[in-house]
Amino acid sequence: MKKIVTLEDALKRVEELEKENVELRAELEYYRNRKLSGRQKHNAK
């Protein structure tokens, strides 16, 4: 990773990271909400 010199470069990098963060949060939400397949334990019984 290169060193950020100017304020404009820093703001561009922040914008890129925020966009990446939104994408990763959406992916994480997908994995949290999906149903697990396969045999499930019946702990409540």
LOKESE-691278 format. One record per atom (N, C-alpha, C): residue number from 1; atom name; x negated, y, z. Coordinates in Angstrom, 3 decimals, always signed. Example, Ala and Ser with C-alpha at 12.3 -4.5 7.8 and 13.67 -1.06 7.14 Angstrom:
residues 2
    i  at         x         y         z
    1   N   -13.190    -5.690    +7.800
    1  CA   -12.300    -4.500    +7.800
    1   C   -13.200    -3.300    +7.800
    2   N   -12.850    -2.250    +7.080
    2  CA   -13.670    -1.060    +7.140
    2   C   -12.900    +0.030    +7.870
***
This chain:
residues 45
    i  at         x         y         z
    1   N    -0.846    -1.179    +0.000
    1  CA    +0.000    +0.000    +0.000
    1   C    -0.888    +1.236    +0.000
    2   N    -0.585    +2.156    -0.886
    2  CA    -1.394    +3.363    -0.983
    2   C    -0.986    +4.387    +0.063
    3   N    -1.883    +5.274    +0.364
    3  CA    -1.616    +6.304    +1.358
    3   C    -0.764    +7.410    +0.736
    4   N    +0.250    +7.852    +1.475
    4  CA    +1.144    +8.907    +0.994
    4   C    +0.511   +10.264    +1.296
    5   N    +0.402   +11.101    +0.260
    5  CA    -0.296   +12.372    +0.399
    5   C    +0.671   +13.543    +0.537
    6   N    +1.702   +13.576    -0.294
    6  CA    +2.573   +14.746    -0.311
    6   C    +3.926   +14.435    +0.301
    7   N    +4.633   +15.479    +0.647
    7  CA    +5.968   +15.345    +1.211
    7   C    +6.926   +14.734    +0.189
    8   N    +6.785   +15.095    -1.069
    8  CA    +7.646   +14.546    -2.113
    8   C    +7.463   +13.036    -2.218
    9   N    +6.212   +12.576    -2.158
    9  CA    +5.948   +11.139    -2.210
    9   C    +6.561   +10.439    -1.001
   10   N    +6.450   +11.070    +0.151
   10  CA    +7.011   +10.481    +1.365
   10   C    +8.527   +10.374    +1.261
   11   N    +9.181   +11.392    +0.732
   11  CA   +10.634   +11.364    +0.592
   11   C   +11.080   +10.311    -0.413
   12   N   +10.313   +10.142    -1.505
   12  CA   +10.625    +9.103    -2.485
   12   C   +10.512    +7.725    -1.841
   13   N    +9.464    +7.536    -1.038
   13  CA    +9.245    +6.250    -0.372
   13   C   +10.369    +5.957    +0.627
   14   N   +10.796    +6.978    +1.367
   14  CA   +11.889    +6.818    +2.316
   14   C   +13.166    +6.418    +1.586
   15   N   +13.431    +7.055    +0.457
   15  CA   +14.622    +6.733    -0.335
   15   C   +14.569    +5.288    -0.831
   16   N   +13.397    +4.854    -1.298
   16  CA   +13.234    +3.471    -1.760
   16   C   +13.488    +2.492    -0.617
   17   N   +12.939    +2.789    +0.543
   17  CA   +13.094    +1.894    +1.684
   17   C   +14.538    +1.842    +2.170
   18   N   +15.235    +2.974    +2.126
   18  CA   +16.634    +2.985    +2.534
   18   C   +17.481    +2.142    +1.591
   19   N   +17.197    +2.240    +0.280
   19  CA   +17.929    +1.438    -0.698
   19   C   +17.660    -0.056    -0.472
   20   N   +16.403    -0.397    -0.230
   20  CA   +16.047    -1.787    +0.029
   20   C   +16.724    -2.284    +1.310
   21   N   +16.798    -1.419    +2.307
   21  CA   +17.421    -1.776    +3.568
   21   C   +18.902    -2.088    +3.382
   22   N   +19.596    -1.303    +2.560
   22  CA   +21.015    -1.547    +2.285
   22   C   +21.190    -2.908    +1.619
   23   N   +20.334    -3.218    +0.655
   23  CA   +20.424    -4.502    -0.037
   23   C   +20.188    -5.661    +0.926
   24   N   +19.198    -5.516    +1.801
   24  CA   +18.889    -6.594    +2.737
   24   C   +19.999    -6.770    +3.775
   25   N   +20.617    -5.674    +4.198
   25  CA   +21.738    -5.782    +5.140
   25   C   +22.922    -6.498    +4.499
   26   N   +23.177    -6.234    +3.212
   26  CA   +24.256    -6.914    +2.509
   26   C   +23.966    -8.410    +2.411
   27   N   +22.729    -8.756    +2.120
   27  CA   +22.350   -10.164    +2.042
   27   C   +22.484   -10.839    +3.408
   28   N   +22.071   -10.158    +4.448
   28  CA   +22.181   -10.690    +5.798
   28   C   +23.644   -10.919    +6.181
   29   N   +24.498    -9.986    +5.834
   29  CA   +25.927   -10.112    +6.126
   29   C   +26.515   -11.317    +5.398
   30   N   +26.068   -11.555    +4.171
   30  CA   +26.519   -12.718    +3.413
   30   C   +26.179   -14.003    +4.161
   31   N   +24.943   -14.109    +4.639
   31  CA   +24.527   -15.323    +5.328
   31   C   +25.198   -15.467    +6.687
   32   N   +25.525   -14.377    +7.348
   32  CA   +26.225   -14.446    +8.629
   32   C   +27.658   -14.949    +8.446
   33   N   +28.307   -14.547    +7.346
   33  CA   +29.725   -14.833    +7.154
   33   C   +30.016   -16.140    +6.425
   34   N   +29.021   -16.775    +5.863
   34  CA   +29.323   -17.982    +5.102
   34   C   +29.625   -19.149    +6.041
   35   N   +30.456   -20.044    +5.554
   35  CA   +30.788   -21.224    +6.346
   35   C   +29.656   -22.229    +6.208
   36   N   +29.337   -22.851    +7.313
   36  CA   +28.300   -23.876    +7.276
   36   C   +28.921   -25.174    +6.776
   37   N   +28.265   -25.801    +5.845
   37  CA   +28.801   -27.044    +5.301
   37   C   +28.177   -28.223    +6.033
   38   N   +28.770   -29.369    +5.829
   38  CA   +28.250   -30.573    +6.450
   38   C   +28.970   -30.905    +7.740
   39   N   +28.497   -31.911    +8.408
   39  CA   +29.126   -32.394    +9.633
   39   C   +28.950   -31.372   +10.754
   40   N   +30.040   -31.060   +11.421
   40  CA   +30.022   -30.103   +12.518
   40   C   +30.209   -30.822   +13.850
   41   N   +29.568   -30.325   +14.876
   41  CA   +29.764   -30.896   +16.212
   41   C   +31.110   -30.440   +16.745
   42   N   +31.714   -31.283   +17.551
   42  CA   +32.993   -30.975   +18.153
   42   C   +32.775   -30.750   +19.655
   43   N   +32.190   -29.627   +20.000
   43  CA   +31.866   -29.349   +21.380
   43   C   +33.099   -29.051   +22.226
   44   N   +34.180   -28.571   +21.595
   44  CA   +35.371   -28.193   +22.352
   44   C   +36.118   -29.409   +22.883
   45   N   +35.953   -30.573   +22.277
   45  CA   +36.714   -31.774   +22.693
   45   C   +36.213   -32.316   +24.007
***
